[in-house]
Amino acid sequence: MFVIFILAALMGAMLLGAALVVWLWELCLSLPVALFIVGVLYVAVMLVVYGLSVREHLSRLGRSLNLFCMIGAACDRVYRKVVSVFNNLGDD
């Protein structure tokens, strides 16, 4: 259900942006200017959303990924020690 919500929100934002571009294009008679204005608006919204909510989630995700990397490195060290022990037993 969350994926459908995100897709609907993205589609709505895209259509709203297209309507805004067409309206600004008619208003200022320049397509590049209209596209630039709408692009700047979307970047401003993105920065506000990032600053208010997404930054903390990405920070938590980074810490979680770091934890998984540390666990993976520890497992790799244990595996290498076990292999080393078995190789030493086979040499005797």
All heavy atoms as an XYZ file, in Angstrom:
708
protein
N       0.823     -1.180      0.000
C       0.000      0.000      0.000
C       0.877      1.258      0.000
O       0.541      2.233     -0.629
C      -0.903     -0.039      1.228
C      -2.073      0.869      1.095
S      -3.019      0.574     -0.389
C      -4.529      0.039      0.278
N       2.013      1.185      0.723
C       2.917      2.330      0.787
C       3.494      2.653     -0.588
O       3.644      3.824     -0.947
C       4.030      2.051      1.796
C       4.976      3.196      1.982
C       4.563      4.350      2.614
C       6.274      3.111      1.512
C       5.428      5.413      2.780
C       7.150      4.166      1.679
C       6.727      5.315      2.308
N       3.819      1.602     -1.359
C       4.378      1.800     -2.698
C       3.355      2.496     -3.596
O       3.705      3.414     -4.351
C       4.834      0.454     -3.304
C       5.249      0.611     -4.744
C       5.958     -0.140     -2.479
N       2.096      2.088     -3.495
C       1.050      2.729     -4.289
C       0.913      4.193     -3.895
O       0.752      5.069     -4.754
C      -0.288      1.974     -4.126
C      -0.166      0.584     -4.748
C      -1.436      2.753     -4.763
C      -1.351     -0.307     -4.479
N       0.994      4.482     -2.606
C       0.933      5.869     -2.142
C       2.079      6.692     -2.724
O       1.876      7.808     -3.210
C       0.973      5.919     -0.611
C       1.150      7.303     -0.066
C       0.087      8.183     -0.053
C       2.380      7.716      0.405
C       0.249      9.465      0.440
C       2.551      8.991      0.899
C       1.484      9.872      0.913
N       3.285      6.155     -2.675
C       4.454      6.878     -3.196
C       4.309      7.104     -4.699
O       4.582      8.200     -5.200
C       5.758      6.106     -2.879
C       6.004      6.068     -1.378
C       6.950      6.705     -3.606
C       6.244      7.431     -0.762
N       3.871      6.070     -5.429
C       3.688      6.226     -6.874
C       2.620      7.265     -7.197
O       2.792      8.076     -8.115
C       3.334      4.874     -7.508
C       4.465      3.844     -7.533
C       3.952      2.518     -8.073
C       5.628      4.343     -8.355
N       1.532      7.266     -6.450
C       0.471      8.259     -6.672
C       0.972      9.666     -6.355
O       0.663     10.620     -7.080
C      -0.753      7.918     -5.834
N       1.748      9.803     -5.287
C       2.287     11.116     -4.937
C       3.257     11.610     -6.007
O       3.228     12.791     -6.382
C       2.980     11.045     -3.578
N       4.100     10.720     -6.516
C       5.030     11.110     -7.570
C       4.297     11.498     -8.854
O       4.648     12.485     -9.508
C       6.020      9.978     -7.852
C       7.062      9.728     -6.772
C       7.874      8.482     -7.098
C       7.973     10.922     -6.620
N       3.280     10.734     -9.208
C       2.499     11.047    -10.407
C       1.778     12.385    -10.234
O       1.747     13.202    -11.158
C       1.487      9.942    -10.694
C       0.703     10.173    -11.971
S       1.735     10.142    -13.418
C       1.696      8.431    -13.773
N       1.213     12.616     -9.058
C       0.550     13.886     -8.796
C       1.515     15.054     -8.874
O       1.199     16.105     -9.443
N       2.701     14.896     -8.299
C       3.702     15.960     -8.347
C       4.145     16.221     -9.779
O       4.338     17.373    -10.180
C       4.902     15.591     -7.471
N       4.299     15.167    -10.566
C       4.705     15.326    -11.952
C       3.639     16.075    -12.754
O       3.942     17.010    -13.505
C       4.977     13.961    -12.589
C       5.519     14.051    -13.994
S       5.874     12.446    -14.719
C       4.252     11.762    -14.869
N       2.376     15.683    -12.572
C       1.299     16.355    -13.298
C       1.115     17.795    -12.827
O       0.853     18.690    -13.638
C      -0.004     15.560    -13.152
C      -0.012     14.208    -13.864
C      -1.280     13.440    -13.523
C       0.111     14.394    -15.363
N       1.249     18.021    -11.543
C       1.163     19.381    -11.012
C       2.306     20.237    -11.568
O       2.099     21.392    -11.955
C       1.207     19.359     -9.492
C       1.055     20.695     -8.793
C      -0.323     21.281     -9.079
C       1.255     20.528     -7.303
N       3.488     19.674    -11.629
C       4.626     20.390    -12.204
C       4.415     20.697    -13.671
O       4.731     21.800    -14.138
N       3.876     19.742    -14.424
C       3.604     19.976    -15.848
C       2.570     21.080    -16.027
O       2.709     21.952    -16.895
C       3.135     18.684    -16.506
N       1.516     21.055    -15.209
C       0.494     22.098    -15.297
C       1.085     23.463    -14.946
O       0.774     24.473    -15.594
C      -0.674     21.769    -14.373
N       1.955     23.498    -13.953
C       2.591     24.751    -13.566
C       3.500     25.275    -14.673
O       3.529     26.478    -14.948
C       3.364     24.559    -12.263
C       3.958     25.799    -11.614
C       2.871     26.824    -11.310
C       4.684     25.405    -10.341
N       4.223     24.372    -15.328
C       5.082     24.779    -16.443
C       4.248     25.366    -17.573
O       4.575     26.427    -18.123
C       5.937     23.588    -16.952
C       6.550     23.894    -18.311
C       7.025     23.251    -15.956
N       3.151     24.706    -17.925
C       2.304     25.211    -19.007
C       1.729     26.574    -18.640
O       1.708     27.506    -19.459
C       1.182     24.195    -19.338
C       0.151     24.798    -20.271
C       1.787     22.935    -19.945
N       1.277     26.712    -17.399
C       0.704     27.990    -16.967
C       1.755     29.103    -17.001
O       1.504     30.201    -17.503
C       0.124     27.844    -15.562
C      -0.455     29.110    -15.017
C      -1.577     29.738    -15.428
C       0.099     29.899    -13.969
N      -1.773     30.878    -14.690
C      -0.753     31.007    -13.778
C       1.226     29.775    -13.159
C      -0.521     31.978    -12.828
C       1.457     30.752    -12.206
C       0.604     31.828    -12.051
N       2.953     28.812    -16.475
C       4.019     29.817    -16.506
C       4.473     30.112    -17.928
O       4.848     31.247    -18.252
C       5.210     29.357    -15.660
C       5.032     29.430    -14.154
C       6.211     28.784    -13.451
C       4.866     30.866    -13.697
N       4.468     29.107    -18.783
C       4.849     29.287    -20.183
C       3.897     30.265    -20.855
O       4.314     31.154    -21.586
C       4.843     27.946    -20.873
C       5.353     27.919    -22.287
C       6.055     28.892    -22.932
C       5.213     26.850    -23.203
N       6.353     28.490    -24.195
C       5.850     27.230    -24.397
C       4.627     25.598    -23.137
C       5.912     26.417    -25.517
C       4.682     24.777    -24.249
C       5.320     25.185    -25.426
N       2.604     30.122    -20.608
C       1.622     31.047    -21.156
C       1.780     32.437    -20.544
O       1.585     33.443    -21.206
C       0.210     30.539    -20.907
C      -0.157     29.329    -21.729
C      -1.544     28.808    -21.407
O      -2.210     29.370    -20.516
O      -1.963     27.834    -22.054
N       2.165     32.485    -19.283
C       2.286     33.757    -18.578
C       3.516     34.547    -19.022
O       3.432     35.748    -19.274
C       2.335     33.494    -17.077
C       2.075     34.646    -16.139
C       0.634     35.111    -16.281
C       2.341     34.207    -14.713
N       4.664     33.871    -19.132
C       5.896     34.595    -19.442
C       6.387     34.360    -20.872
O       7.417     34.904    -21.257
C       6.990     34.250    -18.441
S       7.507     32.538    -18.438
N       5.710     33.536    -21.659
C       6.010     33.287    -23.072
C       7.407     32.723    -23.318
O       7.978     32.927    -24.372
C       5.816     34.568    -23.898
C       4.409     35.152    -23.886
C       4.387     36.486    -24.601
C       3.425     34.194    -24.507
N       7.970     32.016    -22.348
C       9.278     31.409    -22.525
C       9.299     30.058    -21.810
O       9.214     29.997    -20.579
C      10.366     32.325    -21.958
O      11.610     31.679    -22.027
N       9.417     29.006    -22.591
C       9.441     27.660    -22.007
C      10.657     27.435    -21.114
O      10.515     26.910    -20.004
C       9.360     26.600    -23.106
C       9.357     25.156    -22.640
C       8.157     24.874    -21.748
C       9.392     24.209    -23.816
N      11.872     27.812    -21.529
C      13.028     27.593    -20.636
C      12.893     28.310    -19.296
O      13.270     27.757    -18.255
C      14.219     28.136    -21.431
C      13.800     28.052    -22.854
C      12.325     28.289    -22.849
N      12.356     29.508    -19.299
C      12.176     30.238    -18.044
C      11.160     29.521    -17.160
O      11.364     29.368    -15.951
C      11.757     31.700    -18.311
C      11.373     32.400    -17.017
C      12.866     32.446    -19.016
N      10.072     29.056    -17.747
C       9.044     28.337    -16.988
C       9.616     27.046    -16.404
O       9.369     26.724    -15.234
C       7.841     28.033    -17.877
N      10.381     26.311    -17.192
C      11.001     25.075    -16.699
C      11.991     25.366    -15.577
O      12.052     24.629    -14.591
C      11.700     24.340    -17.845
C      10.788     23.691    -18.874
C      11.591     23.240    -20.090
C      10.039     22.524    -18.267
N      12.748     26.441    -15.718
C      13.716     26.809    -14.684
C      13.013     27.157    -13.377
O      13.419     26.709    -12.301
C      14.578     27.979    -15.163
C      15.586     28.419    -14.148
C      16.732     27.670    -13.934
C      15.386     29.565    -13.394
C      17.666     28.063    -12.998
C      16.307     29.970    -12.452
C      17.458     29.214    -12.254
N      11.951     27.929    -13.448
C      11.218     28.331    -12.245
C      10.649     27.108    -11.526
O      10.780     26.964    -10.313
C      10.110     29.345    -12.595
C      10.736     30.673    -13.025
C       9.164     29.554    -11.418
C       9.747     31.652    -13.613
N      10.027     26.207    -12.282
C       9.446     25.003    -11.668
C      10.550     24.111    -11.114
O      10.414     23.545    -10.033
C       8.557     24.251    -12.678
C       8.105     22.919    -12.119
C       7.355     25.104    -13.047
N      11.673     24.011    -11.818
C      12.798     23.224    -11.315
C      13.336     23.772    -10.003
O      13.617     23.021     -9.067
N      13.462     25.082     -9.912
C      13.930     25.711     -8.678
C      12.934     25.464     -7.546
O      13.324     25.195     -6.405
C      14.179     27.220     -8.895
C      14.371     27.953     -7.592
C      15.385     27.427     -9.805
N      11.641     25.532     -7.856
C      10.620     25.245     -6.834
C      10.746     23.819     -6.317
O      10.680     23.580     -5.100
C       9.218     25.470     -7.398
C       8.735     26.906     -7.399
C       7.431     27.025     -8.187
C       8.525     27.387     -5.985
N      10.930     22.854     -7.226
C      11.069     21.460     -6.802
C      12.337     21.254     -5.972
O      12.330     20.502     -4.996
C      11.063     20.511     -7.999
C       9.681     20.065     -8.396
C       9.180     20.314     -9.663
C       8.866     19.375     -7.508
C       7.913     19.908    -10.021
C       7.601     18.968     -7.860
C       7.128     19.232     -9.120
O       5.871     18.827     -9.465
N      13.419     21.907     -6.333
C      14.659     21.790     -5.552
C      14.456     22.381     -4.155
O      14.911     21.819     -3.154
C      15.840     22.456     -6.287
C      17.048     22.609     -5.383
C      16.207     21.653     -7.522
N      13.752     23.516     -4.073
C      13.481     24.124     -2.768
C      12.636     23.201     -1.899
O      12.926     23.015     -0.710
C      12.783     25.469     -2.952
N      11.610     22.589     -2.476
C      10.771     21.648     -1.728
C      11.595     20.452     -1.282
O      11.491     19.994     -0.139
C       9.553     21.202     -2.577
C       8.844     20.025     -1.939
C       8.600     22.365     -2.778
N      12.457     19.957     -2.165
C      13.305     18.815     -1.829
C      14.227     19.147     -0.662
O      14.404     18.341      0.251
C      14.118     18.398     -3.055
C      15.013     17.201     -2.864
S      16.746     17.511     -2.431
C      17.254     18.794     -3.506
N      14.813     20.343     -0.670
C      15.710     20.730      0.419
C      14.969     20.872      1.741
O      15.485     20.473      2.797
C      16.426     22.027      0.065
C      17.482     21.922     -1.028
C      18.002     23.302     -1.395
C      18.604     21.005     -0.621
N      13.760     21.397      1.708
C      12.968     21.531      2.935
C      12.613     20.153      3.487
O      12.763     19.875      4.678
C      11.697     22.371      2.680
C      10.727     22.271      3.843
C      12.075     23.821      2.418
N      12.148     19.257      2.610
C      11.790     17.902      3.052
C      13.020     17.182      3.591
O      12.962     16.529      4.636
C      11.135     17.106      1.900
C      11.010     15.635      2.241
C       9.777     17.695      1.568
N      14.146     17.319      2.902
C      15.375     16.677      3.369
C      15.780     17.218      4.733
O      16.126     16.472      5.641
C      16.504     16.900      2.364
C      17.833     16.365      2.822
C      18.096     15.003      2.769
C      18.813     17.201      3.325
C      19.296     14.500      3.206
C      20.018     16.705      3.763
C      20.263     15.351      3.704
O      21.447     14.859      4.142
N      15.718     18.530      4.869
C      16.122     19.137      6.124
C      15.225     18.770      7.286
O      15.673     18.636      8.420
N      13.937     18.595      7.028
C      12.994     18.333      8.108
C      12.873     16.860      8.488
O      12.639     16.533      9.645
C      11.609     18.883      7.747
C      11.507     20.405      7.650
C      10.111     20.805      7.228
C      11.885     21.063      8.969
N      13.003     15.952      7.508
C      12.715     14.565      7.873
C      13.674     13.540      7.292
O      14.071     12.614      7.981
C      11.295     14.202      7.455
O      11.180     14.229      6.047
N      14.052     13.663      6.069
C      14.792     12.596      5.399
C      16.212     12.483      5.936
O      16.747     11.383      6.049
C      14.797     12.832      3.871
C      15.632     11.802      3.159
C      13.384     12.808      3.340
N      16.821     13.591      6.334
C      18.209     13.564      6.791
C      18.389     12.620      7.978
O      19.323     11.838      8.026
C      18.650     14.971      7.155
C      20.070     15.047      7.626
C      20.491     16.447      7.928
N      19.433     17.156      8.638
C      19.544     18.366      9.092
N      20.645     19.023      8.911
N      18.547     18.945      9.735
N      17.474     12.678      8.944
C      17.579     11.811     10.119
C      17.417     10.338      9.738
O      18.144      9.475     10.239
C      16.539     12.202     11.159
C      16.591     11.359     12.414
C      17.920     11.408     13.133
O      18.562     12.469     13.135
O      18.333     10.376     13.693
N      16.490     10.050      8.825
C      16.293      8.659      8.385
C      17.529      8.140      7.658
O      17.948      6.999      7.866
C      15.070      8.544      7.490
C      13.782      8.794      8.201
N      13.329      8.001      9.229
C      12.848      9.756      8.045
C      12.178      8.455      9.673
N      11.861      9.531      8.968
N      18.119      8.974      6.797
C      19.325      8.550      6.088
C      20.493      8.367      7.050
O      21.313      7.459      6.878
C      19.686      9.557      5.005
C      18.736      9.613      3.812
C      19.183     10.678      2.828
C      18.632      8.266      3.118
N      20.563      9.182      8.073
C      21.615      9.033      9.079
C      21.459      7.718      9.831
O      22.440      6.991     10.054
C      21.568     10.207     10.051
O      22.502     10.038     11.071
N      20.217      7.390     10.222
C      19.970      6.122     10.903
C      20.284      4.943      9.994
O      20.863      3.940     10.428
C      18.503      6.043     11.351
C      18.371      6.236     12.832
C      16.975      5.995     13.294
N      16.214      7.203     12.984
C      14.929      7.250     12.722
N      14.221      6.166     12.728
N      14.330      8.387     12.461
N      19.911      5.056      8.716
C      20.205      3.994      7.757
C      21.711      3.806      7.616
O      22.205      2.671      7.556
C      19.573      4.314      6.400
C      19.809      3.309      5.289
C      19.162      1.968      5.628
C      19.283      3.833      3.972
N      22.454      4.904      7.581
C      23.914      4.819      7.495
C      24.518      4.118      8.697
O      25.442      3.314      8.566
N      23.998      4.434      9.888
C      24.504      3.756     11.093
C      24.182      2.265     11.052
O      25.002      1.440     11.447
C      23.914      4.406     12.340
C      24.511      5.770     12.636
C      24.138      6.266     14.022
N      22.710      6.429     14.233
C      22.019      7.538     13.998
N      22.640      8.603     13.529
N      20.723      7.597     14.231
N      23.000      1.912     10.574
C      22.632      0.499     10.473
C      23.529     -0.220      9.484
O      23.981     -1.343      9.739
C      21.177      0.355     10.036
O      20.315      0.902     10.990
N      23.790      0.412      8.335
C      24.669     -0.211      7.348
C      26.085     -0.358      7.900
O      26.754     -1.361      7.630
C      24.677      0.611      6.066
C      23.392      0.554      5.250
C      23.490      1.485      4.052
C      23.082     -0.854      4.788
N      26.532      0.609      8.672
C      27.848      0.513      9.290
C      27.898     -0.673     10.251
O      28.889     -1.402     10.305
C      28.193      1.817     10.009
C      29.621      1.841     10.469
O      30.479      1.198      9.890
N      29.879      2.584     11.525
N      26.825     -0.879     11.005
C      26.757     -2.015     11.919
C      26.840     -3.327     11.146
O      27.573     -4.241     11.531
C      25.464     -1.966     12.735
C      25.210     -3.142     13.679
C      26.273     -3.168     14.775
C      23.828     -3.048     14.277
N      26.109     -3.437     10.025
C      26.171     -4.655      9.214
C      27.570     -4.876      8.659
O      28.053     -6.007      8.586
C      25.157     -4.610      8.065
C      23.753     -4.882      8.496
C      22.760     -3.940      8.312
C      23.414     -6.082      9.092
C      21.462     -4.183      8.709
C      22.127     -6.347      9.492
C      21.148     -5.398      9.303
N      28.253     -3.800      8.277
C      29.627     -3.933      7.784
C      30.549     -4.436      8.881
O      31.418     -5.282      8.638
C      30.125     -2.595      7.249
S      29.376     -2.125      5.690
N      30.373     -3.930     10.086
C      31.200     -4.384     11.205
C      30.935     -5.855     11.511
O      31.869     -6.622     11.783
C      30.941     -3.519     12.434
C      31.478     -2.108     12.298
S      30.983     -0.952     13.589
C      31.225     -1.868     15.078
N      29.676     -6.277     11.474
C      29.334     -7.680     11.711
C      29.933     -8.555     10.621
O      30.500     -9.620     10.889
C      27.807     -7.865     11.800
C      27.268     -7.218     13.073
C      27.430     -9.338     11.745
C      25.760     -7.142     13.138
N      29.845     -8.098      9.378
C      30.431     -8.844      8.267
C      31.931     -8.985      8.407
O      32.502    -10.050      8.147
N      32.607     -7.906      8.824
C      34.059     -7.957      9.014
C      34.422     -8.919     10.141
O      35.393     -9.677     10.041
C      34.595     -6.558      9.304
N      33.634     -8.920     11.213
C      33.895     -9.848     12.327
C      33.704    -11.288     11.871
O      34.519    -12.167     12.209
C      32.967     -9.535     13.500
N      32.664    -11.551     11.112
C      32.436    -12.910     10.586
C      33.581    -13.323      9.676
O      34.016    -14.485      9.702
C      31.117    -12.981      9.838
S      29.675    -12.858     10.901
N      34.080    -12.399      8.871
C      35.197    -12.698      7.976
C      36.452    -13.047      8.777
O      37.161    -14.006      8.433
C      35.467    -11.496      7.061
C      36.527    -11.805      6.037
O      36.377    -12.799      5.298
O      37.518    -11.046      5.974
N      36.719    -12.295      9.864
C      37.883    -12.595     10.701
C      37.754    -13.977     11.344
O      38.708    -14.750     11.380
C      38.048    -11.525     11.780
C      38.632    -10.231     11.276
C      39.059     -9.326     12.415
N      37.975     -8.995     13.317
C      37.138     -7.974     13.169
N      37.267     -7.179     12.124
N      36.179     -7.743     14.051
N      36.562    -14.312     11.843
C      36.339    -15.623     12.460
C      36.529    -16.720     11.419
O      37.182    -17.744     11.679
C      34.937    -15.698     13.104
C      34.581    -17.120     13.492
C      34.857    -14.774     14.310
N      35.981    -16.520     10.228
C      36.120    -17.516      9.152
C      37.589    -17.744      8.823
O      38.035    -18.881      8.686
C      35.351    -17.049      7.912
C      35.644    -17.863      6.686
C      35.094    -19.137      6.515
C      36.490    -17.379      5.696
C      35.370    -19.888      5.387
C      36.772    -18.124      4.571
C      36.212    -19.374      4.416
O      36.491    -20.121      3.300
N      38.349    -16.647      8.691
C      39.768    -16.788      8.364
C      40.540    -17.512      9.471
O      41.435    -18.313      9.203
C      40.386    -15.434      8.084
C      39.888    -14.817      6.785
C      40.523    -13.470      6.515
N      39.901    -12.820      5.388
C      40.239    -13.028      4.123
N      41.197    -13.882      3.842
N      39.619    -12.399      3.149
N      40.197    -17.263     10.727
C      40.862    -17.969     11.838
C      40.529    -19.450     11.810
O      41.388    -20.293     12.025
C      40.467    -17.350     13.176
C      41.132    -16.034     13.440
C      41.014    -15.653     14.886
C      41.666    -14.315     15.077
N      42.846    -14.369     15.888
N      39.255    -19.781     11.558
C      38.838    -21.188     11.498
C      39.554    -21.885     10.352
O      40.068    -23.009     10.507
C      37.307    -21.302     11.376
C      36.873    -22.711     11.027
C      36.630    -20.830     12.658
N      39.624    -21.251      9.197
C      40.321    -21.840      8.052
C      41.798    -22.015      8.385
O      42.403    -23.046      8.051
C      40.122    -20.958      6.795
C      41.085    -21.356      5.688
C      38.689    -21.049      6.314
N      42.381    -21.054      9.069
C      43.793    -21.138      9.442
C      44.015    -22.317     10.404
O      44.999    -23.055     10.262
C      44.220    -19.829     10.112
O      45.468    -19.968     10.695
N      43.131    -22.493     11.357
C      43.250    -23.608     12.309
C      43.163    -24.934     11.568
O      43.965    -25.848     11.798
C      42.178    -23.502     13.419
C      42.071    -24.799     14.211
C      42.481    -22.331     14.336
N      42.187    -25.066     10.646
C      42.033    -26.322      9.907
C      43.224    -26.558      8.976
O      43.654    -27.704      8.788
C      40.718    -26.353      9.133
C      39.551    -26.721      9.980
C      38.514    -25.805     10.216
C      39.455    -27.963     10.562
C      37.437    -26.137     10.992
C      38.365    -28.313     11.359
C      37.368    -27.398     11.575
N      43.760    -25.500      8.404
C      44.954    -25.672      7.545
C      46.155    -26.112      8.376
O      46.947    -26.942      7.924
C      45.282    -24.367      6.820
C      44.337    -24.120      5.672
O      43.688    -25.032      5.171
N      44.267    -22.869      5.241
N      46.292    -25.590      9.579
C      47.393    -26.010     10.451
C      47.228    -27.433     10.924
O      48.194    -28.153     11.096
C      47.516    -25.052     11.652
C      48.061    -23.702     11.251
O      48.698    -23.564     10.217
N      47.770    -22.693     12.058
N      45.982    -27.880     11.144
C      45.742    -29.271     11.548
C      46.072    -30.229     10.407
O      46.555    -31.323     10.642
C      44.288    -29.458     11.967
C      43.858    -28.859     13.311
C      42.380    -29.083     13.534
C      44.666    -29.486     14.436
N      45.807    -29.807      9.183
C      46.059    -30.657      8.019
C      47.537    -30.788      7.721
O      47.983    -31.763      7.125
N      48.343    -29.809      8.118
C      49.778    -29.850      7.864
C      50.497    -30.834      8.770
O      51.576    -31.300      8.464
C      50.402    -28.457      8.047
C      49.948    -27.485      6.952
O      49.537    -27.954      5.875
O      50.032    -26.259      7.189
N      49.915    -31.150      9.928
C      50.576    -32.036     10.896
C      50.514    -33.452     10.503
O      50.095    -34.141      9.843
C      49.952    -31.888     12.304
C      50.266    -30.521     12.897
O      51.291    -29.933     12.474
O      49.484    -30.081     13.751
